[in-house]
């Protein structure tokens, strides 16, 4: 009898994960929001689908999956999106299934928890303080030079981040949050930290038996904070394989994941390199696949797809142990932006290095592959201008990741 895995997806993502599990002989049940039923899921690889309301809370997913378990034995539950990871753990705990716990996973979700843990293991973080005690906050603002960032502890990317140049601006932000009178916006749900100007890198890893088996080191062209707040074209590209920054980041990433005691899975870590000193600081680390088609960039550059490797790790057993694919070292990069039309036509973008075109409503995106890092940089510069002129739309800054 084939085993049964339930995949929680509150956003449309993870098709490659679903395909990999199904092709390995597992029965796959998808649990998603009603509004996502029309999304292009890989339906031929899905045996059953259950829906929850669009505003469903974690307990609603747990209940829906418990109902599934009443008719079909469940062997494993996985949450695919950032907001589903802990929901998946809560479900496993309720159904007494193996896997990491919700309390453990909070170190990958709560930015204050991850900073406290990382700092205790001598991993550099920007100076920070939790927004709990007024005297402690005041002392922090007197001691740490401006500007500062007021950052949600549980949001993703740059959602909800406010940059403050003066102490009064920080207190105004905290007062505004407090006046909203809801727990999600309570000041204690935020962390205050020093804003450091510099380059942002991300490392995306495959971890098995507490060891990093494969990783991709990339650099953002324009930081996510600037793209989300001021608009523009998001870019990311592979860091040269012989670059000193790569070696430093790989070492720091291994130190980080050892400190976080991750047994297996995939991770997305972001580090900031200070423009003034060159020192690296941890921004965040998540126990899931990074967004913005990073998995596709790495697949073209290095030969491994984070979604597929994650699925292989989750369904591996003694009879069919995990095995990493053969890796290679090429260069790839992505240019991605909001489009001013539902279905942007990029047929006149014809460079031979284009290996992937994003097919998502109101988005335009291209992935490039080459043996030359210089060529990738050239293409990203060219297509940043072309996309800006042909399609670019700018959406208002969102405080939350609601849809």
Secondary structure as GFF3:
##gff-version 3
##sequence-region A 1 403
A	DSSP	beta_strand	4	9	.	.	.	ID=ss1
A	DSSP	alpha_helix	15	23	.	.	.	ID=ss2
A	DSSP	beta_strand	27	33	.	.	.	ID=ss3
A	DSSP	three_ten_helix	34	36	.	.	.	ID=ss4
A	DSSP	three_ten_helix	43	45	.	.	.	ID=ss5
A	DSSP	beta_strand	48	52	.	.	.	ID=ss6
A	DSSP	alpha_helix	58	71	.	.	.	ID=ss7
A	DSSP	beta_strand	76	79	.	.	.	ID=ss8
A	DSSP	three_ten_helix	82	84	.	.	.	ID=ss9
A	DSSP	alpha_helix	85	95	.	.	.	ID=ss10
A	DSSP	alpha_helix	102	105	.	.	.	ID=ss11
A	DSSP	three_ten_helix	106	108	.	.	.	ID=ss12
A	DSSP	alpha_helix	111	120	.	.	.	ID=ss13
A	DSSP	beta_strand	128	130	.	.	.	ID=ss14
A	DSSP	alpha_helix	134	143	.	.	.	ID=ss15
A	DSSP	beta_strand	148	152	.	.	.	ID=ss16
A	DSSP	beta_strand	162	164	.	.	.	ID=ss17
A	DSSP	alpha_helix	167	179	.	.	.	ID=ss18
A	DSSP	three_ten_helix	183	185	.	.	.	ID=ss19
A	DSSP	three_ten_helix	187	189	.	.	.	ID=ss20
A	DSSP	beta_strand	190	194	.	.	.	ID=ss21
A	DSSP	beta_strand	198	208	.	.	.	ID=ss22
A	DSSP	beta_strand	211	220	.	.	.	ID=ss23
A	DSSP	alpha_helix	224	230	.	.	.	ID=ss24
A	DSSP	beta_strand	234	238	.	.	.	ID=ss25
A	DSSP	alpha_helix	244	259	.	.	.	ID=ss26
A	DSSP	beta_strand	265	274	.	.	.	ID=ss27
A	DSSP	beta_strand	280	286	.	.	.	ID=ss28
A	DSSP	alpha_helix	294	302	.	.	.	ID=ss29
A	DSSP	alpha_helix	306	315	.	.	.	ID=ss30
A	DSSP	beta_strand	331	338	.	.	.	ID=ss31
A	DSSP	beta_strand	354	357	.	.	.	ID=ss32
A	DSSP	beta_strand	363	370	.	.	.	ID=ss33
A	DSSP	alpha_helix	373	390	.	.	.	ID=ss34
###
